[in-house]
Amino acid sequence: MDNLRVHVAAGIMLIGAASAIGALVVFGLWRRLPVGLAFGSMAACGMGLAAGGLLVQEHVGAASWVVGLGALAVLTPLHMRLVFGPPGRTGMVAPDRAAA
């Protein structure tokens, strides 16, 4: 391997760790965490996915790091918000038993 900046094992481990932590946050803690912490943790997981993906590639420039990390830091929390609804208890709506 002539490019020393390619770290396949580290990239794969980073992708796996970011995915596992993201799944734990979304499926287990999404409705329990405060809004800022939920979005911040999803942004960090998105950046971990981007960094892991860039670590396994050859010939990655500085622009790829800036755009990749920045894009997934913004898009991952947005995607989680659209799919799972707003984080925290404010987005939960309980059915009214009196109306039933």
N, C-alpha and C positions, 0 to 999 in steps of 0.2 A: 504494500500500500504506500504509494508515494505522497499522498496528501495526509499530513499528520493532523489536520483539523477535522478529519472524519472520525467520529467516535461512535461506531455502530452500537456497541453494547450500552454505552451511556445514553444514547438517543432512545433506544428501545426501552430501557428502564425508566427514563423520564416520561415517555409516552404512557407506559403502563401505570406509573405512579400518579400522573396527572389525571388519567382516566378513572382510576380507582377512587381517588379523592373527590373528583367531580361527581361520580356516581353516588358516593356516600352523602355528599352535600345535597345533591338534587333529590335523591330518593328518600333520604332519611332526615335531613335537617332543613330543607327548603322552607317549610312553614314555621319552623321554630327559630330560625336565625333572624336578627334584625336586618333590615333592607341593605344597609351599607356593607355589612359583613357578608351577606349572601352574594351580592354583586361583586365585592372584592375577591372573595374566594373563587368565584367563577372566572373572573378576569385572570387570576393567577393560574388557574387550571388551563385556561385557553393559552396563556403564554407558555406554560409548560409543554402543551401539545405542540405548539409552533416551534419551540426550541428543540424538542426531541426530533421533530421532523427535519429540521435544518441540520441537526448534528449527524444524521445518517446520510446526508447528501454530499456530493463532491462539488467543489467550485462554487461555494455560496458566498456572495458578496455582502458588504455591509448594508446595502439597501434591502436585501432580502431579509436580513435580521430586523431592521427597523420596521419595514412594512408588515412582515409576518407576525412579529410580536404585537405590534400595535393593532393590526386588524383583528387578531383573535382575542386580544384584551377587550376590544369593544364588541365584537360579534358574539362571543360566547355568552356573556351575561344577557345580551339582547335576545339571543335564541332561547335561553332558558326561561326568560320572562315571557316570551311568546308561547312557548310550549307548555310550561307548567303554571303559568299565572304569576301574579305578584308574590314575592317572598314575604314572610312574616305573617302574623295573624290578621293583618288588615284586609287581606284578600279573601279570607274565609267567610262564607255565607252559610249560615245554618238555616234549615227550613223552619218556618214558623209553625209550631205545633198547634197554636190557637186557630190558625186558618184552616187546618186540616179537618 
